[in-house]
Amino acid sequence: MRQTMNRSSQEHRQQAGTAGQDVATSRDPSDRESARSLLRILVRPVRLAYEYFVFCLGYLYFGTGCALVSLLSTVLHPILPARLGVPLGRWMTGAHFRGFLALLRAGGLVRIDLTALDQLRGERSIIIAPNHPSLLDAVFVISRLPQTACIMKAEIWDSFFLGGGARLSGYIRNDAPINLVRQSVDELHAGHQLLVFPEGTRTRAAPVNAFKGGFALMAKKSGATIQTVFIETNSEFLCKGWPLLKKPEFPLFYRARLGMRLTTESDVKDFVSKLENSCREELSTPVLVEPAPARDSRHPGTPRSVS
């Protein structure tokens, strides 16, 4: 009888323990959800503060670097001959831009895939013709192809932060059309690469603005080929109309991929119209969710004529 009572007592304790475990288990999901909610509440301001830190640090680095390059270039420009000053100025600008993009990547909030542009290193006498969604587009291209000649607005060429580097680098002012075309053709005849945005300014209405004809005229006069480049992003950060000090929603994704390689032997106006339509069609469907390096590894297209 004593054994029977002991077994009953043990069974009663086991049943009570099991019931307690069931009650605890039933509470677990709500407890876990409450813990997650609390964690999200605590993490949100920390993440926001970090985003502002990276955002402000990026501006500080870029502005300080531009000022230092400009000051040094202003000192060197009257001293060095063009054959030494131009490659040095372009190298310094490219190094600064590479450091800026490396800082953005290190912050973990920006993903940038520009590996497709590496295929153009060593190419001679080509016009690099990207679309122009944001202020960062020239930074992207020059960071990978630092010896590329660039056409700049006159106000940037004359500015304190970028003017010194632009003058030492032999970048071309865009305020005198005849002189602009002549200098650009000279750069291409010398075997250099030339960065030209066919839209002329940042895109106002996606996918692209109407193309200007200057880049095609330069290609025709110099016999250079045109390499189209498509820059894609998931954000409107620094696009036309974006306030300079407005923080974007992170993360940011950027990717450059190569398009067609073209020659122009036909009527310039007709060539520009057809190329614009082709680029508009290429960019009309949003593709970018996150950079995909494997898709950027293709070789540049075979040169062909649009007529």
TORSEVEX-377131 format. One record per residue (C-alpha): x, y, z; residue in one letter; residue number from 1. Coordinates in nm, 2 decimals, m for minus. Example, Ala and Ser with C-alpha at 12.3 -4.5 7.8 and 13.67 -1.06 7.14 Angstrom:
BEGIN
u:1.23, v:m0.45, w:0.78, code:a, pos:1 .
u:1.37, v:m0.11, w:0.71, code:s, pos:2 .
END
This chain:
BEGIN
u:0.00, v:0.00, w:0.00, code:m, pos:1 .
u:0.29, v:0.24, w:0.09, code:r, pos:2 .
u:0.44, v:0.18, w:m0.26, code:q, pos:3 .
u:0.10, v:0.25, w:m0.42, code:t, pos:4 .
u:0.08, v:0.58, w:m0.23, code:m, pos:5 .
u:0.43, v:0.67, w:m0.33, code:n, pos:6 .
u:0.35, v:0.61, w:m0.70, code:r, pos:7 .
u:0.04, v:0.82, w:m0.67, code:s, pos:8 .
u:0.23, v:1.10, w:m0.51, code:s, pos:9 .
u:0.50, v:1.09, w:m0.79, code:q, pos:10 .
u:0.23, v:1.09, w:m1.06, code:e, pos:11 .
u:0.06, v:1.39, w:m0.90, code:h, pos:12 .
u:0.39, v:1.58, w:m0.89, code:r, pos:13 .
u:0.46, v:1.49, w:m1.25, code:q, pos:14 .
u:0.12, v:1.60, w:m1.36, code:q, pos:15 .
u:0.15, v:1.93, w:m1.17, code:a, pos:16 .
u:0.50, v:1.99, w:m1.32, code:g, pos:17 .
u:0.37, v:1.91, w:m1.67, code:t, pos:18 .
u:0.08, v:2.15, w:m1.62, code:a, pos:19 .
u:0.32, v:2.42, w:m1.51, code:g, pos:20 .
u:0.53, v:2.36, w:m1.82, code:q, pos:21 .
u:0.23, v:2.39, w:m2.04, code:d, pos:22 .
u:0.13, v:2.72, w:m1.88, code:v, pos:23 .
u:0.49, v:2.85, w:m1.93, code:a, pos:24 .
u:0.50, v:2.73, w:m2.29, code:t, pos:25 .
u:0.17, v:2.90, w:m2.36, code:s, pos:26 .
u:0.31, v:3.22, w:m2.24, code:r, pos:27 .
u:0.63, v:3.20, w:m2.44, code:d, pos:28 .
u:0.51, v:3.33, w:m2.78, code:p, pos:29 .
u:0.36, v:3.65, w:m2.64, code:s, pos:30 .
u:0.67, v:3.70, w:m2.41, code:d, pos:31 .
u:0.90, v:3.66, w:m2.71, code:r, pos:32 .
u:0.70, v:3.90, w:m2.92, code:e, pos:33 .
u:0.70, v:4.15, w:m2.64, code:s, pos:34 .
u:1.08, v:4.11, w:m2.61, code:a, pos:35 .
u:1.12, v:4.16, w:m2.99, code:r, pos:36 .
u:0.90, v:4.47, w:m2.98, code:s, pos:37 .
u:1.10, v:4.62, w:m2.70, code:l, pos:38 .
u:1.43, v:4.54, w:m2.88, code:l, pos:39 .
u:1.30, v:4.71, w:m3.19, code:r, pos:40 .
u:1.20, v:5.02, w:m2.99, code:i, pos:41 .
u:1.55, v:5.03, w:m2.84, code:l, pos:42 .
u:1.74, v:4.96, w:m3.17, code:v, pos:43 .
u:1.55, v:5.21, w:m3.39, code:r, pos:44 .
u:1.70, v:5.53, w:m3.24, code:p, pos:45 .
u:2.04, v:5.37, w:m3.23, code:v, pos:46 .
u:2.03, v:5.28, w:m3.60, code:r, pos:47 .
u:1.89, v:5.63, w:m3.69, code:l, pos:48 .
u:2.18, v:5.79, w:m3.50, code:a, pos:49 .
u:2.43, v:5.57, w:m3.68, code:y, pos:50 .
u:2.27, v:5.65, w:m4.02, code:e, pos:51 .
u:2.31, v:6.03, w:m3.95, code:y, pos:52 .
u:2.67, v:5.97, w:m3.84, code:f, pos:53 .
u:2.76, v:5.79, w:m4.16, code:v, pos:54 .
u:2.57, v:6.05, w:m4.37, code:f, pos:55 .
u:2.75, v:6.34, w:m4.20, code:c, pos:56 .
u:3.09, v:6.17, w:m4.21, code:l, pos:57 .
u:3.05, v:6.10, w:m4.58, code:g, pos:58 .
u:2.98, v:6.47, w:m4.65, code:y, pos:59 .
u:3.27, v:6.58, w:m4.42, code:l, pos:60 .
u:3.51, v:6.34, w:m4.59, code:y, pos:61 .
u:3.41, v:6.44, w:m4.94, code:f, pos:62 .
u:3.42, v:6.81, w:m4.87, code:g, pos:63 .
u:3.75, v:6.81, w:m4.69, code:t, pos:64 .
u:3.91, v:6.59, w:m4.95, code:g, pos:65 .
u:3.79, v:6.81, w:m5.23, code:c, pos:66 .
u:3.92, v:7.12, w:m5.06, code:a, pos:67 .
u:4.26, v:6.96, w:m5.00, code:l, pos:68 .
u:4.29, v:6.83, w:m5.35, code:v, pos:69 .
u:4.18, v:7.17, w:m5.49, code:s, pos:70 .
u:4.43, v:7.37, w:m5.27, code:l, pos:71 .
u:4.72, v:7.14, w:m5.36, code:l, pos:72 .
u:4.63, v:7.15, w:m5.73, code:s, pos:73 .
u:4.61, v:7.53, w:m5.72, code:t, pos:74 .
u:4.97, v:7.54, w:m5.60, code:v, pos:75 .
u:5.09, v:7.28, w:m5.85, code:l, pos:76 .
u:4.90, v:7.40, w:m6.16, code:h, pos:77 .
u:5.13, v:7.70, w:m6.25, code:p, pos:78 .
u:5.44, v:7.50, w:m6.17, code:i, pos:79 .
u:5.40, v:7.17, w:m6.35, code:l, pos:80 .
u:5.38, v:7.13, w:m6.72, code:p, pos:81 .
u:5.06, v:6.98, w:m6.86, code:a, pos:82 .
u:5.23, v:6.64, w:m6.94, code:r, pos:83 .
u:5.30, v:6.60, w:m6.57, code:l, pos:84 .
u:5.02, v:6.80, w:m6.41, code:g, pos:85 .
u:4.73, v:6.65, w:m6.60, code:v, pos:86 .
u:4.79, v:6.28, w:m6.50, code:p, pos:87 .
u:4.88, v:6.38, w:m6.15, code:l, pos:88 .
u:4.56, v:6.59, w:m6.10, code:g, pos:89 .
u:4.35, v:6.31, w:m6.24, code:r, pos:90 .
u:4.52, v:6.05, w:m6.02, code:w, pos:91 .
u:4.46, v:6.26, w:m5.71, code:m, pos:92 .
u:4.10, v:6.32, w:m5.79, code:t, pos:93 .
u:4.04, v:5.95, w:m5.86, code:g, pos:94 .
u:4.22, v:5.85, w:m5.54, code:a, pos:95 .
u:4.00, v:6.09, w:m5.34, code:h, pos:96 .
u:3.68, v:5.95, w:m5.50, code:f, pos:97 .
u:3.79, v:5.59, w:m5.44, code:r, pos:98 .
u:3.85, v:5.67, w:m5.07, code:g, pos:99 .
u:3.51, v:5.84, w:m5.04, code:f, pos:100 .
u:3.33, v:5.53, w:m5.19, code:l, pos:101 .
u:3.54, v:5.30, w:m4.97, code:a, pos:102 .
u:3.42, v:5.50, w:m4.66, code:l, pos:103 .
u:3.06, v:5.46, w:m4.77, code:l, pos:104 .
u:3.10, v:5.08, w:m4.82, code:r, pos:105 .
u:3.28, v:5.05, w:m4.48, code:a, pos:106 .
u:2.98, v:5.21, w:m4.31, code:g, pos:107 .
u:2.77, v:4.91, w:m4.42, code:g, pos:108 .
u:2.48, v:5.13, w:m4.54, code:l, pos:109 .
u:2.57, v:5.16, w:m4.91, code:v, pos:110 .
u:2.63, v:4.88, w:m5.16, code:r, pos:111 .
u:2.82, v:4.98, w:m5.47, code:i, pos:112 .
u:2.91, v:4.76, w:m5.77, code:d, pos:113 .
u:3.13, v:4.93, w:m6.03, code:l, pos:114 .
u:3.33, v:4.63, w:m6.14, code:t, pos:115 .
u:3.19, v:4.65, w:m6.50, code:a, pos:116 .
u:3.38, v:4.97, w:m6.55, code:l, pos:117 .
u:3.71, v:4.79, w:m6.49, code:d, pos:118 .
u:3.68, v:4.64, w:m6.84, code:q, pos:119 .
u:3.73, v:4.98, w:m6.99, code:l, pos:120 .
u:4.07, v:5.04, w:m6.84, code:r, pos:121 .
u:4.33, v:5.07, w:m7.11, code:g, pos:122 .
u:4.07, v:5.14, w:m7.38, code:e, pos:123 .
u:4.18, v:5.43, w:m7.60, code:r, pos:124 .
u:3.98, v:5.70, w:m7.78, code:s, pos:125 .
u:3.64, v:5.62, w:m7.64, code:i, pos:126 .
u:3.35, v:5.83, w:m7.52, code:i, pos:127 .
u:3.20, v:5.69, w:m7.20, code:i, pos:128 .
u:2.83, v:5.79, w:m7.21, code:a, pos:129 .
u:2.63, v:5.70, w:m6.89, code:p, pos:130 .
u:2.29, v:5.80, w:m6.79, code:n, pos:131 .
u:2.28, v:6.06, w:m6.52, code:h, pos:132 .
u:2.05, v:5.98, w:m6.23, code:p, pos:133 .
u:2.24, v:6.15, w:m5.95, code:s, pos:134 .
u:2.53, v:6.38, w:m5.85, code:l, pos:135 .
u:2.74, v:6.08, w:m5.77, code:l, pos:136 .
u:2.76, v:5.95, w:m6.13, code:d, pos:137 .
u:3.09, v:6.12, w:m6.22, code:a, pos:138 .
u:3.24, v:6.01, w:m5.89, code:v, pos:139 .
u:3.15, v:5.65, w:m5.97, code:f, pos:140 .
u:3.31, v:5.66, w:m6.32, code:v, pos:141 .
u:3.63, v:5.86, w:m6.22, code:i, pos:142 .
u:3.69, v:5.64, w:m5.92, code:s, pos:143 .
u:3.74, v:5.34, w:m6.15, code:r, pos:144 .
u:3.88, v:5.52, w:m6.45, code:l, pos:145 .
u:4.08, v:5.81, w:m6.30, code:p, pos:146 .
u:4.26, v:5.91, w:m6.62, code:q, pos:147 .
u:3.93, v:5.99, w:m6.80, code:t, pos:148 .
u:3.88, v:6.35, w:m6.92, code:a, pos:149 .
u:3.57, v:6.51, w:m6.79, code:c, pos:150 .
u:3.34, v:6.79, w:m6.91, code:i, pos:151 .
u:3.24, v:7.01, w:m6.62, code:m, pos:152 .
u:3.00, v:7.30, w:m6.57, code:k, pos:153 .
u:3.18, v:7.63, w:m6.56, code:a, pos:154 .
u:3.06, v:7.71, w:m6.20, code:e, pos:155 .
u:3.21, v:7.38, w:m6.08, code:i, pos:156 .
u:3.53, v:7.44, w:m6.28, code:w, pos:157 .
u:3.56, v:7.78, w:m6.10, code:d, pos:158 .
u:3.46, v:7.66, w:m5.76, code:s, pos:159 .
u:3.68, v:7.65, w:m5.45, code:f, pos:160 .
u:3.61, v:7.28, w:m5.37, code:f, pos:161 .
u:3.65, v:7.13, w:m5.72, code:l, pos:162 .
u:3.81, v:7.40, w:m5.93, code:g, pos:163 .
u:4.17, v:7.35, w:m5.85, code:g, pos:164 .
u:4.16, v:6.98, w:m5.92, code:g, pos:165 .
u:3.96, v:7.04, w:m6.24, code:a, pos:166 .
u:4.21, v:7.29, w:m6.37, code:r, pos:167 .
u:4.52, v:7.07, w:m6.29, code:l, pos:168 .
u:4.34, v:6.77, w:m6.44, code:s, pos:169 .
u:4.28, v:6.94, w:m6.76, code:g, pos:170 .
u:3.90, v:6.89, w:m6.74, code:y, pos:171 .
u:3.70, v:7.08, w:m7.00, code:i, pos:172 .
u:3.46, v:7.37, w:m6.93, code:r, pos:173 .
u:3.13, v:7.35, w:m7.10, code:n, pos:174 .
u:3.05, v:7.73, w:m7.13, code:d, pos:175 .
u:3.19, v:7.77, w:m7.49, code:a, pos:176 .
u:3.04, v:7.51, w:m7.73, code:p, pos:177 .
u:3.30, v:7.55, w:m8.01, code:i, pos:178 .
u:3.59, v:7.53, w:m7.76, code:n, pos:179 .
u:3.43, v:7.25, w:m7.58, code:l, pos:180 .
u:3.40, v:7.03, w:m7.89, code:v, pos:181 .
u:3.76, v:7.12, w:m8.00, code:r, pos:182 .
u:3.91, v:7.03, w:m7.67, code:q, pos:183 .
u:3.71, v:6.71, w:m7.65, code:s, pos:184 .
u:3.82, v:6.60, w:m8.00, code:v, pos:185 .
u:4.18, v:6.68, w:m7.90, code:d, pos:186 .
u:4.15, v:6.45, w:m7.60, code:e, pos:187 .
u:4.01, v:6.17, w:m7.81, code:l, pos:188 .
u:4.28, v:6.22, w:m8.08, code:h, pos:189 .
u:4.54, v:6.18, w:m7.81, code:a, pos:190 .
u:4.39, v:5.84, w:m7.72, code:g, pos:191 .
u:4.23, v:5.95, w:m7.40, code:h, pos:192 .
u:3.89, v:5.85, w:m7.26, code:q, pos:193 .
u:3.62, v:6.12, w:m7.24, code:l, pos:194 .
u:3.33, v:6.12, w:m6.99, code:l, pos:195 .
u:3.02, v:6.28, w:m7.14, code:v, pos:196 .
u:2.66, v:6.26, w:m7.01, code:f, pos:197 .
u:2.44, v:6.26, w:m7.32, code:p, pos:198 .
u:2.15, v:6.41, w:m7.11, code:e, pos:199 .
u:2.36, v:6.71, w:m7.03, code:g, pos:200 .
u:2.22, v:6.73, w:m6.67, code:t, pos:201 .
u:2.08, v:6.50, w:m6.41, code:r, pos:202 .
u:1.76, v:6.31, w:m6.52, code:t, pos:203 .
u:1.45, v:6.51, w:m6.45, code:r, pos:204 .
u:1.20, v:6.25, w:m6.56, code:a, pos:205 .
u:1.29, v:5.88, w:m6.56, code:a, pos:206 .
u:1.42, v:5.70, w:m6.74, code:p, pos:207 .
u:1.63, v:5.96, w:m6.92, code:v, pos:208 .
u:1.61, v:6.32, w:m7.04, code:n, pos:209 .
u:1.63, v:6.41, w:m7.41, code:a, pos:210 .
u:1.99, v:6.36, w:m7.53, code:f, pos:211 .
u:2.20, v:6.65, w:m7.64, code:k, pos:212 .
u:2.39, v:6.61, w:m7.97, code:g, pos:213 .
u:2.74, v:6.72, w:m7.86, code:g, pos:214 .
u:2.88, v:6.38, w:m7.77, code:f, pos:215 .
u:2.78, v:6.23, w:m8.10, code:a, pos:216 .
u:2.94, v:6.53, w:m8.29, code:l, pos:217 .
u:3.26, v:6.47, w:m8.09, code:m, pos:218 .
u:3.26, v:6.10, w:m8.18, code:a, pos:219 .
u:3.21, v:6.17, w:m8.55, code:k, pos:220 .
u:3.48, v:6.44, w:m8.57, code:k, pos:221 .
u:3.73, v:6.22, w:m8.38, code:s, pos:222 .
u:3.64, v:5.88, w:m8.51, code:g, pos:223 .
u:3.60, v:5.76, w:m8.15, code:a, pos:224 .
u:3.36, v:5.49, w:m8.04, code:t, pos:225 .
u:3.08, v:5.55, w:m7.78, code:i, pos:226 .
u:3.05, v:5.31, w:m7.48, code:q, pos:227 .
u:2.71, v:5.34, w:m7.32, code:t, pos:228 .
u:2.69, v:5.28, w:m6.94, code:v, pos:229 .
u:2.38, v:5.23, w:m6.73, code:f, pos:230 .
u:2.39, v:5.35, w:m6.37, code:i, pos:231 .
u:2.12, v:5.20, w:m6.16, code:e, pos:232 .
u:2.01, v:5.28, w:m5.81, code:t, pos:233 .
u:1.72, v:5.21, w:m5.57, code:n, pos:234 .
u:1.71, v:5.56, w:m5.43, code:s, pos:235 .
u:1.64, v:5.92, w:m5.54, code:e, pos:236 .
u:1.93, v:6.04, w:m5.32, code:f, pos:237 .
u:2.10, v:6.34, w:m5.49, code:l, pos:238 .
u:1.88, v:6.31, w:m5.79, code:c, pos:239 .
u:1.74, v:6.63, w:m5.96, code:k, pos:240 .
u:1.55, v:6.83, w:m5.69, code:g, pos:241 .
u:1.69, v:6.63, w:m5.39, code:w, pos:242 .
u:1.79, v:6.87, w:m5.11, code:p, pos:243 .
u:2.16, v:6.84, w:m5.05, code:l, pos:244 .
u:2.14, v:6.78, w:m4.68, code:l, pos:245 .
u:1.84, v:6.55, w:m4.67, code:k, pos:246 .
u:1.92, v:6.21, w:m4.54, code:k, pos:247 .
u:1.81, v:5.92, w:m4.77, code:p, pos:248 .
u:1.65, v:5.59, w:m4.66, code:e, pos:249 .
u:1.92, v:5.34, w:m4.61, code:f, pos:250 .
u:2.05, v:5.10, w:m4.74, code:p, pos:251 .
u:2.15, v:5.25, w:m5.08, code:l, pos:252 .
u:2.24, v:5.03, w:m5.38, code:f, pos:253 .
u:2.43, v:5.14, w:m5.68, code:y, pos:254 .
u:2.54, v:4.95, w:m5.99, code:r, pos:255 .
u:2.71, v:5.03, w:m6.32, code:a, pos:256 .
u:2.67, v:4.80, w:m6.62, code:r, pos:257 .
u:2.80, v:4.83, w:m6.97, code:l, pos:258 .
u:2.57, v:4.88, w:m7.26, code:g, pos:259 .
u:2.64, v:4.89, w:m7.64, code:m, pos:260 .
u:2.96, v:5.00, w:m7.80, code:r, pos:261 .
u:2.87, v:5.23, w:m8.09, code:l, pos:262 .
u:3.02, v:5.42, w:m8.38, code:t, pos:263 .
u:2.84, v:5.71, w:m8.56, code:t, pos:264 .
u:2.88, v:5.73, w:m8.93, code:e, pos:265 .
u:2.53, v:5.86, w:m9.01, code:s, pos:266 .
u:2.34, v:6.18, w:m8.95, code:d, pos:267 .
u:2.42, v:6.30, w:m8.60, code:v, pos:268 .
u:2.07, v:6.41, w:m8.52, code:k, pos:269 .
u:1.93, v:6.07, w:m8.63, code:d, pos:270 .
u:2.20, v:5.88, w:m8.44, code:f, pos:271 .
u:2.12, v:6.07, w:m8.12, code:v, pos:272 .
u:1.75, v:6.01, w:m8.15, code:s, pos:273 .
u:1.79, v:5.64, w:m8.20, code:k, pos:274 .
u:2.04, v:5.60, w:m7.92, code:l, pos:275 .
u:1.81, v:5.79, w:m7.68, code:e, pos:276 .
u:1.52, v:5.56, w:m7.77, code:n, pos:277 .
u:1.74, v:5.26, w:m7.72, code:s, pos:278 .
u:1.86, v:5.38, w:m7.37, code:c, pos:279 .
u:1.51, v:5.48, w:m7.27, code:r, pos:280 .
u:1.39, v:5.12, w:m7.35, code:e, pos:281 .
u:1.68, v:4.97, w:m7.17, code:e, pos:282 .
u:1.61, v:5.17, w:m6.85, code:l, pos:283 .
u:1.23, v:5.17, w:m6.86, code:s, pos:284 .
u:1.19, v:4.86, w:m6.64, code:t, pos:285 .
u:1.34, v:4.89, w:m6.29, code:p, pos:286 .
u:1.59, v:4.61, w:m6.24, code:v, pos:287 .
u:1.80, v:4.69, w:m5.94, code:l, pos:288 .
u:1.71, v:4.54, w:m5.60, code:v, pos:289 .
u:2.07, v:4.48, w:m5.49, code:e, pos:290 .
u:2.39, v:4.48, w:m5.69, code:p, pos:291 .
u:2.46, v:4.15, w:m5.87, code:a, pos:292 .
u:2.83, v:4.13, w:m5.96, code:p, pos:293 .
u:2.78, v:3.82, w:m6.17, code:a, pos:294 .
u:2.56, v:4.01, w:m6.41, code:r, pos:295 .
u:2.82, v:4.28, w:m6.46, code:d, pos:296 .
u:3.10, v:4.05, w:m6.58, code:s, pos:297 .
u:3.01, v:4.05, w:m6.95, code:r, pos:298 .
u:3.25, v:4.21, w:m7.20, code:h, pos:299 .
u:3.17, v:4.54, w:m7.37, code:p, pos:300 .
u:2.96, v:4.50, w:m7.68, code:g, pos:301 .
u:3.12, v:4.49, w:m8.03, code:t, pos:302 .
u:3.14, v:4.83, w:m8.19, code:p, pos:303 .
u:2.86, v:4.89, w:m8.44, code:r, pos:304 .
u:2.70, v:5.17, w:m8.62, code:s, pos:305 .
u:2.35, v:5.31, w:m8.55, code:v, pos:306 .
u:2.20, v:5.44, w:m8.87, code:s, pos:307 .
END
